[in-house]
Amino acid sequence: MSKILSLISKVILFLLINSHLHAHIEHYDKINSLEYELFRNDKKIGYHKYEFERKNEILTVKSIVEFKIIKLGVVLYKYDALSEEIYKDNKLFKFTATTNQNKKKKYADIKYNKQSDTYTIDGSSYQGPSPNDFLVGTWWNHEITNKKAQISAVSGRIIEQKVTFLGKEKIEIDGKTYNTLRYNFSSFKKGVPDKKKLNTDIWYDEENKLWIKASFDKTGYWEYRLKHYN
């Protein structure tokens, strides 16, 4: 009897773990697009858009980011990026991204290797394997709050992270109130240069797990604010 109970417990635990791993993708089954405005020191400088496409149980998420920092009519910094995430059976299967970071080209190409059950990364900052439970840092997926590391969507760099739940917050954007869960993502690995350290606060809607807002300090105070979704 004890062996049977032990087996049942293991089966239940397995189902709970796997339903938890898949649940976050399923949160977005009815989402077709997300659009964010990007602010620096409370001045709008650009946007970030996601498009969700579904076909034959494959989810494709396309993203475009553009922003400029302008002072006295002069463009001091320009950034634009395109990316595509492909999910099969609720698991990241492939990711590609190209980024122009102030005229500096960066890229990330990530593929799932079924035989080894790992990811293979070819990026401008890292080439090599990655465990299959890391997630690309595109922020829209609440699942990232459960990961020990994220993969840079810009360069493929593996970023070990500490995720701290800061509590529930009611925030207002453009006259609309959201009940949110606030998290801080930070780097803890020694020897990481300050410019590459992670220290970002992310707010997710408490009910539907939509990414609502992000903020960080880096040569100014930056915010992503949800503008529209459907």
Secondary structure, DSSP 8 states (H G I E B T S, - for coil): -HHHHHHHHHHHHHHHHHHHHHHHHHTTTT--EEEEEEEETTEEEEEEEEEEEEETTEEEEEEEEEEEEEETTEEEEEEEEEEEEEEETTEEEEEEEEEEETTEEEEEEEEEETTTTEEEEEESS-EEEEETT-EES-S--GGGGG-SEEE-TTT--EEE-EEEEEEEEEEEETTEEEEEEEEEEE---TT--GGG--EEEEEEETTT--EEEEEEESSSEEEEEEEEE-
